Amino acid sequence: MAKSKASAPKKGASANKKPAPSPLSKPGKKGYTKGQLIAHLATAVSGKGLGDVSKKQAAAFVEELSNVLFTYAALGAALPGVGKVVLRQIPAKPARTIMSFGKEIKVSAKPKTQKLVFRFSKDAKQRFTK
C-alpha cells in the first residue's frame, strides 16, 4: 500500500500571513523597473500609516514628478536631499583638420546641443560614500 501524503493547506486558509517583502528591500545586481518602483512606493507609504495608497495612485505620483522635472529642467528642477535636474548647453564646435596616425582627417562641424544632466546633492553623495 502506498502512503498518502498530507495535503498542503490552502492558500487563503492562513490567518497569520506575513506582509510581502518590499520589492526593493535588497539591492541586487540589476536596477529596478518602473513597476517595481511603483509597488515599492505604494507599500512604503501604506506601511507608514499615511493611508492606503494604491499602485495607480503611486504611478500617478511618479508620472507627475517626472513631468515637473522635465518641465523645469531648464531652470534647474531640484529634488530636496537628492539632487537637481539641469539642462546643460553644449556649444557648437567648428570644422577642423586634424592629424591622426600621420594622415590629415577632416572633422565636420558639430551643432550646438543640449543635454539633460542630473547632479547629486552633497547629502546624496555622502550617503553613497558611507
GULUMBA-891327 format. One record per residue: x, y, z of N, C-alpha, C, O in turn. Coordinates in pm, whole numbers, plus 32768, in hexadecimal, padded with zeros to 4 digits. Atoms other than C-alpha are relative to their C-alpha. Layout:
BEGIN
[atom [X Y Z] [X Y Z] [X Y Z] [X Y Z]]
...
This chain:
BEGIN
[atom [8052 7F8A 8000] [8000 8000 8000] [8057 807D 8000] [80BC 8085 8046]]
[atom [7FB6 7F82 8006] [8078 8159 7FAD] [7FD0 805B 806F] [7F5A 805F 8091]]
[atom [8023 7FA1 7F97] [8083 825D 80BC] [7FC4 807D 7FC1] [7FF2 80AC 7F59]]
[atom [803C 7F85 8034] [7FA7 8388 808A] [804B 8078 8039] [8071 8079 80AE]]
[atom [7FBA 7F87 7FD4] [804B 84DC 809C] [7F9F 805C 8046] [7F28 8061 8025]]
[atom [8054 7F9E 7FBB] [7FC8 85E2 8189] [7FE2 8072 7F9F] [803B 80A5 7F5B]]
[atom [8026 7F97 805F] [7F07 86E3 80C5] [8035 8087 8031] [8036 80A4 80A9]]
[atom [7FCA 7F7C 7FE0] [7F9E 883E 80B8] [7F8C 805E 8021] [7F22 8053 7FE5]]
[atom [806C 7FA2 7FE0] [7ED1 8956 8159] [7FE3 805A 7F89] [803B 8079 7F39]]
[atom [8028 7FA9 806F] [7E0F 8A30 8069] [803E 808A 8012] [805F 80B3 8081]]
[atom [7FBE 7F7D 7FFD] [7E9D 8B83 800E] [7FB7 8066 8055] [7FF8 80B3 809B]]
[atom [804D 7F9C 7FB7] [7D84 8C50 80A9] [7FE5 7FD9 8090] [7FAB 8029 80DA]]
[atom [8023 8031 7F7C] [7D6E 8B80 81EA] [8056 803C 806F] [802A 8040 80E1]]
[atom [7FA5 7FCD 7F99] [7E95 8C1D 82A1] [7FD2 8089 8031] [7FC2 80E6 7FE2]]
[atom [802D 7F80 7FC8] [7E26 8D31 838F] [8077 8058 8027] [806A 80D2 802B]]
[atom [7F8A 7FB5 7FD4] [7F84 8D98 83FF] [8061 8013 7F8B] [80D1 7FE1 7F8E]]
[atom [7FA9 7FE8 8074] [8010 8E0B 82B3] [8064 806D 8020] [8042 80D2 805E]]
[atom [7F9B 7F98 7FF4] [8153 8ECC 82B5] [7FEF 805E 7F89] [7FCB 8033 7F1C]]
[atom [800A 7FA5 8072] [8152 9007 81E1] [806A 7FDF 7F98] [80D8 7FB3 7FBA]]
[atom [7FA2 801D 806C] [81F7 8FDD 8091] [8078 805D 800B] [8069 80D3 8029]]
[atom [7F8A 7FA9 7FF7] [835E 905B 808D] [7FFC 806A 7F93] [7FC5 8055 7F27]]
[atom [7FFC 7F92 805E] [839A 91A3 7FE2] [8052 7FD7 7F86] [80B9 7F96 7F97]]
[atom [7FB6 8029 8076] [840D 9175 7E79] [808C 803B 7FFA] [80E2 8007 7FB3]]
[atom [7F7B 7FC2 8002] [8537 925A 7EBB] [804A 7FEA 8083] [80A3 8037 80A5]]
[atom [7FC6 8014 7F7C] [8597 91C6 800D] [8096 7FE4 7FF9] [80E1 8011 8050]]
[atom [7F72 801E 800C] [86E8 9142 7F95] [8033 8032 7F7A] [7FFA 8011 7F12]]
[atom [7FCB 7FD4 8080] [87BB 91EF 7E8F] [8040 7F8A 7FB7] [808E 7F3F 7FF2]]
[atom [7FCB 806E 804F] [880E 90F9 7D7B] [8064 8031 7F9A] [8092 80A4 7F9E]]
[atom [7FA1 7FDC 8069] [88F2 90F6 7C51] [7FBF 8055 7F94] [8001 80A5 7F52]]
[atom [8046 7FB6 8067] [87E7 9182 7B6C] [7FB0 8071 803E] [7F8D 806C 80B4]]
[atom [8056 7F94 7FD4] [8725 92C5 7B87] [7F70 7FD1 8007] [7F51 7F61 7FDD]]
[atom [808C 8027 7FF6] [85B3 92C1 7BCC] [7FAF 8041 7F91] [7FD8 80A5 7F56]]
[atom [8056 7FCF 806B] [849B 92F8 7AD8] [7FA0 8069 8037] [7F99 807F 80B0]]
[atom [8062 7F9C 7FD8] [8391 9405 7ADD] [7F93 7FBF 8055] [7F65 7FFA 80B7]]
[atom [8066 8047 7FB3] [8294 9305 7B5A] [802E 7FDF 808D] [7FE0 7FE9 80EC]]
[atom [7FCB 801D 7F7A] [8375 92A0 7C7C] [8008 807F 8053] [7FEC 807B 80CB]]
[atom [7FFA 7F81 7FB9] [83A8 940E 7CDA] [7F75 8029 8030] [7F65 8054 80A2]]
[atom [8089 7FDB 7FDC] [8231 944E 7CD8] [7FCD 7FA7 8070] [7F8E 7FD7 80CE]]
[atom [802B 805C 7F96] [81ED 9316 7DA9] [8045 8020 8084] [8006 801A 80EE]]
[atom [7FB6 7FDD 7F87] [82FB 937C 7EA0] [7FC7 807F 8040] [7FB3 8084 80B9]]
[atom [8038 7F83 7FCA] [8270 94DE 7EC5] [7F78 7FE8 803F] [7F5A 801E 80A9]]
[atom [8086 801C 7FCB] [810E 945A 7EF8] [8008 7FB8 8086] [7FC0 7FDB 80E3]]
[atom [7FF5 804C 7F82] [8177 9361 8007] [8045 8052 806C] [8020 8048 80E1]]
[atom [7FB8 7FB1 7F9C] [8267 9453 80B2] [7FA7 806B 803D] [7FA9 807E 80B7]]
[atom [8058 7F97 7FCC] [8169 956D 80D2] [7F8E 7FC2 8051] [7F6A 7FF6 80BA]]
[atom [806B 8043 7FB6] [8054 947E 813D] [8034 7FC8 8084] [7FEC 7FC8 80E8]]
[atom [7FC5 8039 7F87] [813E 93DD 823B] [8021 8067 806A] [8030 8043 80DF]]
[atom [7FE0 7F97 7F9F] [818B 952B 82E2] [7F84 803A 8042] [7F8E 8098 8090]]
[atom [807A 7FD3 7FC1] [8020 955B 8344] [7FCB 8083 7FCA] [7F82 80C9 800F]]
[atom [802F 7F83 803D] [7FDF 967B 8257] [7F83 7FEA 7FAB] [7F5C 8041 7F5E]]
[atom [8076 8021 804F] [7EAF 95D1 81C1] [8025 7F9C 7F94] [809A 7F8A 7F72]]
[atom [7FE9 8062 806A] [7E85 94CB 80B7] [801B 8047 7F7C] [7FCE 809E 7F52]]
[atom [7FDC 7FC7 8082] [7F31 9525 7F73] [8003 7F8D 7F9C] [804B 7F2B 7FAF]]
[atom [8003 8068 8065] [7EE3 9456 7E41] [8075 8012 7F9F] [80B7 807A 7F9D]]
[atom [7F96 7FF7 8064] [7FD9 9409 7D2E] [7FDD 806A 7F97] [8036 80AB 7F60]]
[atom [802C 7F9C 8062] [7F0A 94E7 7C49] [8021 808D 8031] [804C 80E2 7FE3]]
[atom [7FE1 7F7D 7FC7] [7F35 9610 7D34] [8097 8017 8000] [80C5 8086 7FE3]]
[atom [7F6E 7FF3 8001] [80AB 95CD 7D55] [8033 8018 7F73] [8091 8066 7F5F]]
[atom [7FD9 7FEC 808C] [80C9 95B8 7BD9] [7FE1 808F 7FD5] [8030 80CB 7F8B]]
[atom [8023 7F76 8021] [8016 9707 7BB9] [8064 8061 803E] [8088 80C6 8000]]
[atom [7F9C 7FAC 7FBF] [810C 979F 7CB2] [8084 7FFE 7FB4] [80C0 8067 7F9D]]
[atom [7F82 800C 804A] [823C 971B 7BF5] [7FF5 8049 7F79] [8053 808C 7F4F]]
[atom [8016 7FBD 8081] [81AA 9799 7AAB] [8004 8098 8010] [8044 80DD 7FC0]]
[atom [8003 7F6F 7FEA] [8168 98F6 7B37] [808A 8034 8027] [80B2 80A0 7FFC]]
[atom [7F78 7FD8 7FD9] [82C3 9906 7BD6] [805B 8009 7F86] [80A8 8069 7F79]]
[atom [7FAC 7FFA 8078] [836A 98B3 7A8B] [7FD8 8075 7FA6] [802E 80B4 7F69]]
[atom [802C 7F8D 804F] [8293 99B8 79D8] [8036 8083 8038] [8062 80D9 7FEC]]
[atom [7FCD 7F86 7FC1] [82FB 9AC4 7AD2] [8097 800D 7FE9] [80C8 8079 7FCA]]
[atom [7F6F 7FFC 8013] [846C 9A67 7AB7] [8024 8028 7F71] [807F 8079 7F5D]]
[atom [7FE0 7FE0 808A] [846B 9A77 793B] [7FD2 808C 7FDA] [8013 80CF 7F8A]]
[atom [8032 7F7B 801F] [839C 9BB6 792F] [805E 806C 8034] [8079 80CE 7FEE]]
[atom [7FAC 7F9A 7FC2] [8480 9C76 7A1A] [8095 7FDF 7FF9] [80E3 8019 8044]]
[atom [7F73 8024 800C] [85CA 9BD7 79AE] [8055 8076 7FD2] [80C9 8082 7FFC]]
[atom [7FB4 7F8C 8031] [8635 9D17 78FB] [8021 805F 8072] [8086 80A5 806D]]
[atom [7FE8 7FA9 7F8C] [8619 9DD1 7A47] [804E 7FBA 806E] [807E 7FFB 80CB]]
[atom [7FBC 804D 7F99] [86B9 9CBB 7B13] [7F9C 7FC9 8065] [7F96 7FFA 80D6]]
[atom [8064 803C 7FA8] [85A5 9BE5 7BAA] [8045 7FAE 806C] [8095 7F55 804D]]
[atom [7FBB 8041 7F91] [8612 9B71 7D03] [7FA5 7F9E 8049] [7F2D 7FB5 8058]]
[atom [803F 805E 7FA4] [85B3 9A42 7DD3] [804A 8010 8085] [80BE 7FE7 808E]]
[atom [7FBA 7FE7 7F82] [8606 9AA5 7F3C] [803D 7F81 803B] [7FF9 7F1B 8049]]
[atom [7FB9 8071 7FC5] [8709 99BD 7FD2] [8035 7F9C 7F9B] [8080 7F42 7FC1]]
[atom [7FD4 8060 8065] [8744 9906 7E89] [805B 8043 7F99] [80CD 8018 7F86]]
[atom [7FAF 7FBE 8065] [87BE 99F2 7D7B] [7FAE 805D 7FAA] [7F42 8088 7FD0]]
[atom [803D 7F9C 8058] [8766 9AD1 7C58] [800C 7FD0 7F6F] [8074 7F9D 7F46]]
[atom [8000 801C 808F] [8707 9A97 7AEC] [801E 8083 7FB9] [7FD9 80E7 7FCE]]
[atom [7FD2 7F86 8042] [87BB 9B94 7A0F] [8009 7FE6 7F6A] [8033 7F7B 7F3E]]
[atom [7FF1 8005 8090] [87AB 9BD8 789B] [8084 8046 7FDE] [808E 80C0 7FEC]]
[atom [7F7B 7FCA 801B] [8918 9C08 7834] [800D 8023 7F6C] [7FEB 7FD2 7F15]]
[atom [7FED 7FD0 8089] [8968 9CD3 76FB] [808D 7FDB 7FD1] [80F0 8000 8011]]
[atom [7F7F 8026 803A] [8A80 9C40 7624] [8017 805A 7F87] [7FC7 8059 7F2A]]
[atom [7FEA 7FA2 806E] [8B19 9D48 753D] [8022 7FB8 7F7C] [804C 7F44 7F7C]]
[atom [7FE0 8037 8084] [8B47 9D10 73C7] [8097 7FF3 7FF1] [80E4 8040 802A]]
[atom [7F71 8016 8019] [8C97 9C89 7351] [801B 8018 7F6C] [7FD3 7FE3 7F17]]
[atom [7FE4 7FE2 808E] [8D35 9D0E 720F] [803F 7F89 7FB7] [8074 7F2D 7FF6]]
[atom [7FBE 8066 8052] [8DB0 9C35 70EF] [8096 8015 800A] [80C5 8086 801A]]
[atom [7F6E 7FF6 7FF4] [8F24 9BE9 70FA] [8041 7F89 7FBA] [7FFF 7F28 7F95]]
[atom [7FB1 806B 8039] [9036 9B12 706A] [8062 7FD2 806B] [80A9 8024 80A6]]
[atom [7FA7 8035 7F98] [90F4 9A2D 7157] [805F 7F9B 7FC3] [8046 7F64 7F58]]
[atom [7FA0 8066 8029] [9221 9949 7136] [7FE8 7F83 8055] [7FEC 7F89 80CF]]
[atom [8015 807E 7FBA] [91DC 97DE 718E] [8055 7F95 7FBD] [803C 7F73 7F49]]
[atom [7FA5 8066 8032] [92EE 96D9 715F] [8045 802D 7F7F] [8056 7FDE 7F22]]
[atom [7FB7 7FCB 8072] [93A3 97BA 7069] [7FAA 8028 7F8A] [7FE0 8050 7F22]]
[atom [8058 7FDA 806E] [9272 97FF 6F91] [7FA6 8072 802C] [7F80 807C 80A1]]
[atom [805B 7F93 7FE2] [919D 9935 6F7B] [7F70 7FCF 7FF3] [7F4D 7F8D 7F92]]
[atom [808D 8027 8000] [902F 98FD 6FD1] [7FAD 807E 8012] [7FC9 80D0 8069]]
[atom [805B 7F90 7FF2] [8F1A 99F9 6F9E] [7F90 7FD8 8060] [7F4F 7F71 804E]]
[atom [806B 8016 7F9E] [8E2B 9A0D 70C6] [7F96 8069 7FE6] [7FB3 80E1 7FE5]]
[atom [806C 7FA2 801F] [8CDA 9AA7 707A] [7FD6 804C 807D] [7FF3 8024 80ED]]
[atom [802F 7FAC 7F92] [8C3C 9BB5 714E] [7F8E 7FBA 804A] [7F41 7F6F 800E]]
[atom [806B 8038 7FAD] [8B56 9B50 726C] [7FA7 8072 802F] [7FD9 80DA 805A]]
[atom [805B 7F95 7FD6] [8A1F 9C1C 72BD] [7FF7 800D 8098] [8021 7FB4 80E2]]
[atom [801A 7FE9 7F72] [89C4 9CAF 740E] [7F97 7F9A 802E] [7F35 7F83 7FE7]]
[atom [805E 8064 7FCD] [8911 9BA9 74E3] [7FDF 801B 8092] [801B 8070 80D3]]
[atom [8027 7FF9 7F74] [8867 9B80 7633] [8001 7F74 803A] [7FDA 7F14 7FF6]]
[atom [8001 8081 7FBC] [8893 9A66 772E] [7FB6 800F 8084] [7FC2 8074 80C9]]
[atom [8046 8004 7F81] [87B6 9A0C 7852] [805B 7FB6 8063] [807B 7F41 804E]]
[atom [7F9F 8036 7FA1] [889B 99D0 797F] [7FC5 8002 808C] [7F81 8061 80B2]]
[atom [802B 8003 7F74] [8850 9965 7AE4] [807B 8010 8057] [80DB 7FC4 804C]]
[atom [7F91 7FE9 7FA3] [8937 99F1 7BF1] [7FD1 7FDB 808C] [7F6A 800D 80BB]]
[atom [8023 8028 7F77] [8930 994D 7D48] [8026 806D 8062] [8087 80B6 804D]]
[atom [7FE1 7F9F 7F97] [8928 9A27 7E7F] [8070 7FCA 8058] [8094 7F55 804E]]
[atom [7F95 802A 7FA6] [8A39 9A1C 7F88] [7FD0 7F93 805F] [801A 7F35 807C]]
[atom [8037 8065 7FA6] [8956 9957 8072] [7FF7 7F78 7FBD] [8017 7F12 7FF9]]
[atom [800C 807E 8049] [8915 9850 7F69] [8089 7FC2 7FE7] [8098 7F48 7FF0]]
[atom [7F79 8034 8016] [8A88 9830 7F1B] [8039 7FC3 807F] [807F 7F5E 8079]]
[atom [7FCF 8036 7F80] [8AD5 97FA 808D] [7FBF 7F7A 801F] [7FFF 7F24 805A]]
[atom [8043 807F 7FE8] [89D4 96E2 809F] [8040 7F90 7FAF] [8045 7F1E 7FDE]]
[atom [7FC1 8065 8054] [8A84 962B 7F82] [808C 7FDC 8030] [80B8 7F6B 801C]]
[atom [7F76 8019 7FD8] [8BE0 964C 8018] [800C 7FBA 8086] [807A 7F92 80AC]]
[atom [7FFA 8042 7F7D] [8B84 95B5 816A] [801D 7F6E 7FF4] [8025 7F28 8059]]
